[in-house]
Amino acid sequence: MDTLFDKIIKREIPAKIIYEDDQVIAFHDIAPQAPVHFLVVPKKGIRTLADLTEDDKGLAGHILFTAQRLALELGCEEGFRVVMNCNELGGQTVYHIHMHVLGQRQMHWPPG
């Protein structure tokens, strides 16, 4: 069954896309928690962070590098946070791995 993110990748659901290549798509979060809040989503359907395999190491690095590059392009030079939730207790609600990138506001610890 397709997730929300699969449908965005296939353009079945609109999104404010800010970047796309052959491995990932990045778009603004629909319920932003910071002035800059976007998601980086791999096009490969990996259900949770716990489901990554050895073969996915390059993709995982590409997700992180894309998040960093876009955060800087969107004005987060003073700092930003990246978050990947895993399973229900980790706060995951869409079961297709994705990285949240939040910036342009002060972050606190613990995140909650």
C-alpha positions as CSV (number, residue, x, y, z in Angstrom):
1,M,0.0,0.0,0.0
2,D,1.4,3.4,-0.9
3,T,2.2,5.9,1.8
4,L,1.5,9.6,1.7
5,F,5.1,10.1,0.6
6,D,4.8,7.5,-2.2
7,K,1.9,9.5,-3.5
8,I,3.8,12.7,-3.3
9,I,6.7,11.1,-5.2
10,K,4.3,9.9,-7.9
11,R,2.7,13.4,-8.0
12,E,-0.7,12.0,-6.9
13,I,-0.7,14.5,-4.0
14,P,0.6,18.0,-4.3
15,A,3.5,19.2,-2.3
16,K,5.7,22.3,-2.2
17,I,8.8,20.5,-3.7
18,I,12.1,22.3,-3.1
19,Y,14.5,19.6,-4.5
20,E,14.4,16.3,-6.4
21,D,17.0,14.0,-7.9
22,D,17.0,10.3,-8.8
23,Q,17.3,9.2,-5.1
24,V,15.4,11.7,-3.0
25,I,12.7,14.4,-3.0
26,A,12.5,17.3,-0.6
27,F,9.4,19.4,0.2
28,H,8.1,21.8,2.8
29,D,6.3,20.2,5.8
30,I,2.5,20.8,5.7
31,A,2.5,21.6,9.5
32,P,5.8,23.5,10.0
33,Q,7.3,23.6,13.5
34,A,9.9,26.2,12.6
35,P,10.3,29.0,10.0
36,V,12.2,26.5,7.9
37,H,10.8,23.0,8.1
38,F,11.1,20.6,5.2
39,L,11.4,16.8,4.7
40,V,13.9,14.8,2.7
41,V,12.4,11.5,1.6
42,P,14.1,8.7,-0.3
43,K,12.3,7.5,-3.4
44,K,13.1,4.0,-2.3
45,G,10.3,2.8,0.0
46,I,12.1,1.9,3.3
47,R,9.5,1.5,6.1
48,T,11.5,2.6,9.1
49,L,15.1,3.6,10.1
50,A,15.4,0.1,11.7
51,D,14.8,-1.4,8.2
52,L,17.9,0.2,6.6
53,T,20.4,-2.4,5.3
54,E,24.1,-2.4,4.5
55,D,23.1,-1.7,0.9
56,D,21.3,1.5,2.0
57,K,24.4,3.3,3.5
58,G,25.0,5.4,0.3
59,L,21.3,6.4,0.3
60,A,21.4,7.3,4.0
61,G,24.4,9.6,3.4
62,H,22.7,11.2,0.4
63,I,19.7,12.0,2.6
64,L,21.9,13.7,5.2
65,F,24.0,15.6,2.6
66,T,20.9,16.8,0.8
67,A,19.4,18.0,4.2
68,Q,22.5,19.9,5.0
69,R,22.8,21.5,1.6
70,L,19.2,22.6,1.4
71,A,19.2,23.9,5.0
72,L,22.1,26.2,4.1
73,E,20.5,27.3,0.9
74,L,17.3,28.2,2.8
75,G,19.1,30.4,5.3
76,C,19.9,28.2,8.2
77,E,23.6,29.0,8.4
78,E,23.3,29.7,12.2
79,G,22.1,26.2,12.9
80,F,19.4,23.7,12.2
81,R,18.1,20.4,13.5
82,V,17.6,17.1,11.6
83,V,15.2,14.5,13.0
84,M,14.4,10.9,11.9
85,N,11.6,9.2,13.9
86,C,11.5,5.4,14.1
87,N,8.4,3.5,14.9
88,E,5.5,4.5,17.2
89,L,7.5,5.2,20.3
90,G,9.9,7.3,18.2
91,G,7.0,9.4,16.9
92,Q,6.9,8.0,13.4
93,T,3.5,8.6,11.7
94,V,4.3,7.9,8.1
95,Y,6.0,4.5,7.5
96,H,8.4,5.6,4.8
97,I,11.7,6.9,6.2
98,H,12.2,10.6,6.0
99,M,14.3,13.3,7.6
100,H,12.8,16.5,9.1
101,V,15.0,19.6,8.8
102,L,14.1,22.5,11.1
103,G,15.8,25.9,11.3
104,Q,15.6,29.6,11.8
105,R,14.5,29.3,15.4
106,Q,16.1,28.3,18.7
107,M,15.9,24.6,19.3
108,H,15.6,23.2,22.9
109,W,16.7,20.0,24.5
110,P,15.2,17.6,25.3
111,P,13.0,17.8,22.2
112,G,10.0,16.2,24.0
